Amino acid sequence: MYNLHAILLENDNVLIHTSSKTSNDELFEECKSIYDFAKTNPPKCVIEMVTVTSLLAIDYYVKQYMSYYGIDHVRGGTYSQTTLSESQSANLEQELQIEASMQQIDPSPVGSVQMLNKIKYYMYSNRQCEISRAILAEFDWFKETIRFSKMAAEYTCGNPGQIQISFSDELLAKYERFLVLCKKLYEKALLLRDEIECDYPEYLKYPRRIFDRYIYYSSSNDEVIHSYDTAMYMWGRFEYMCYILINKIDELEFDIANP
């Protein structure tokens, strides 16, 4: 049995690493002693830890994370070099594209019930979660979290050393699930529309790059404050995509009920 850790680095890249260490401090020191890029950008937190029965599973998890965060932003297993070769990158790109294409929905009108079911359910935190208006509560929660972090940053700027904000493991896990939700909403929305209008297209693919600073405090207080409008804008884009899918589901359900 092996403990497989997904570790978030200081530059927001992800390292997949197996270790028997039980202390995060020891785990992070071990990573820095093995990987050059972990010395330059030290680990800041563990995103996920799973137990696997074979080291062959490492590359599987590396590729899963690459599909979420991008090939250039994940390292581990066979792909532990700081910079991958052109052939490695090309092969990975092709492999991930093939896997993604296998999950695409056939947009033809034939079999609308099957199409509805495929849109309505998506993988969310390793379980099936229904896309419905209940998901909007996730957006309400995260909107308030962004606001709270901004207010905390503003207060700290005026009262240095007075408070130190840290979130519980439960809330951090909820945030990681929210990132998965954003990723899946974007993927599914693109099945219905060729393009999602956005002033910051990079954040559509990698929402962590704008949202992390409001959870992990990986940026200065000034940056948390100054990027607030951008974070709220991106929050609105993902909520908009949620409504796109909800409305499409309602439309398909009506068509099925009224043939």
DAZIDA-V903295 format. One record per residue. N is the residue number from 1. RES is the residue in one small letter. PHI is phi in radians with two decimals (none if undefined). Layout:
n: {N;N}
res: {RES;RES}
phi: {PHI;PHI}
This chain:
n: {1;2;3;4;5;6;7;8;9;10;11;12;13;14;15;16;17;18;19;20;21;22;23;24;25;26;27;28;29;30;31;32;33;34;35;36;37;38;39;40;41;42;43;44;45;46;47;48;49;50;51;52;53;54;55;56;57;58;59;60;61;62;63;64;65;66;67;68;69;70;71;72;73;74;75;76;77;78;79;80;81;82;83;84;85;86;87;88;89;90;91;92;93;94;95;96;97;98;99;100;101;102;103;104;105;106;107;108;109;110;111;112;113;114;115;116;117;118;119;120;121;122;123;124;125;126;127;128;129;130;131;132;133;134;135;136;137;138;139;140;141;142;143;144;145;146;147;148;149;150;151;152;153;154;155;156;157;158;159;160;161;162;163;164;165;166;167;168;169;170;171;172;173;174;175;176;177;178;179;180;181;182;183;184;185;186;187;188;189;190;191;192;193;194;195;196;197;198;199;200;201;202;203;204;205;206;207;208;209;210;211;212;213;214;215;216;217;218;219;220;221;222;223;224;225;226;227;228;229;230;231;232;233;234;235;236;237;238;239;240;241;242;243;244;245;246;247;248;249;250;251;252;253;254;255;256;257;258;259}
res: {m;y;n;l;h;a;i;l;l;e;n;d;n;v;l;i;h;t;s;s;k;t;s;n;d;e;l;f;e;e;c;k;s;i;y;d;f;a;k;t;n;p;p;k;c;v;i;e;m;v;t;v;t;s;l;l;a;i;d;y;y;v;k;q;y;m;s;y;y;g;i;d;h;v;r;g;g;t;y;s;q;t;t;l;s;e;s;q;s;a;n;l;e;q;e;l;q;i;e;a;s;m;q;q;i;d;p;s;p;v;g;s;v;q;m;l;n;k;i;k;y;y;m;y;s;n;r;q;c;e;i;s;r;a;i;l;a;e;f;d;w;f;k;e;t;i;r;f;s;k;m;a;a;e;y;t;c;g;n;p;g;q;i;q;i;s;f;s;d;e;l;l;a;k;y;e;r;f;l;v;l;c;k;k;l;y;e;k;a;l;l;l;r;d;e;i;e;c;d;y;p;e;y;l;k;y;p;r;r;i;f;d;r;y;i;y;y;s;s;s;n;d;e;v;i;h;s;y;d;t;a;m;y;m;w;g;r;f;e;y;m;c;y;i;l;i;n;k;i;d;e;l;e;f;d;i;a;n;p}
phi: {none;-2.27;-1.59;-1.82;-1.93;-1.75;-2.01;-1.49;-1.60;-1.11;-1.59;1.26;-1.43;-2.08;-1.99;-1.76;-2.50;-1.69;-2.82;-1.68;-1.16;-1.78;-1.68;-1.06;-1.06;-1.16;-1.07;-1.15;-1.13;-1.08;-1.08;-1.15;-1.38;-1.77;-1.91;-1.08;-1.20;-1.39;-1.35;-1.22;-2.20;-1.07;-1.09;-2.10;-2.92;-1.67;-1.36;-2.70;-2.37;-2.26;-1.79;-2.11;-1.69;-2.51;-1.18;-1.14;-1.31;-1.04;-1.09;-1.05;-1.20;-1.02;-1.22;-1.09;-1.21;-1.08;-1.16;-1.52;-1.79;1.80;-1.05;-1.28;-1.99;-2.37;-2.40;2.64;1.03;-1.15;-1.94;-1.75;-1.22;-1.04;-2.20;-1.35;-1.22;-1.05;-1.18;-1.09;-1.09;-1.14;-1.14;-1.12;-1.01;-1.15;-1.10;-1.21;-1.16;-1.10;-1.08;-1.15;-1.16;-1.20;-1.72;-1.24;-1.65;-1.27;-1.38;-1.14;-1.20;-1.22;1.25;-1.14;-1.13;-1.12;-1.10;-1.02;-1.13;-1.25;-1.28;-1.23;-2.09;-2.58;-1.26;-2.45;0.96;1.12;-2.59;-1.43;-2.28;-1.42;-1.39;-2.68;-1.14;-1.10;-1.15;-1.05;-1.11;-1.10;-1.23;-1.06;-1.07;-1.25;-1.05;-1.18;-1.15;-1.06;-1.08;-1.08;-1.10;-1.14;-1.11;-1.12;-1.14;-1.12;-1.15;-1.12;-1.07;-1.54;-2.37;-1.00;1.42;-1.42;-2.39;-2.39;-1.61;-2.55;-1.75;-1.23;-1.06;-1.10;-1.22;-1.10;-1.14;-1.10;-1.12;-1.09;-1.17;-1.11;-1.11;-1.10;-1.01;-1.05;-1.05;-1.21;-1.06;-1.12;-1.07;-1.27;-1.12;-1.20;-1.27;-1.76;-2.37;-1.15;-2.66;-1.84;-1.11;-2.81;-1.31;-2.31;-1.03;-1.07;-1.30;-1.15;-1.40;-2.27;-1.09;-0.99;-1.16;-1.80;-1.49;-0.98;-1.11;-1.59;-2.05;-1.68;0.93;-1.47;-2.14;-1.22;-1.04;-1.06;-1.20;-1.04;-1.24;-1.26;-1.65;-1.03;-1.08;-1.15;-1.09;-1.20;-1.09;-1.17;-0.98;-1.14;-1.13;-1.23;-1.12;-1.04;-1.13;-1.07;-1.14;-0.97;-1.22;-1.07;-1.14;-1.15;-1.09;-1.04;-1.12;-1.17;-1.10;-1.15;-1.10;-1.21;-1.30;-2.26;-1.14}
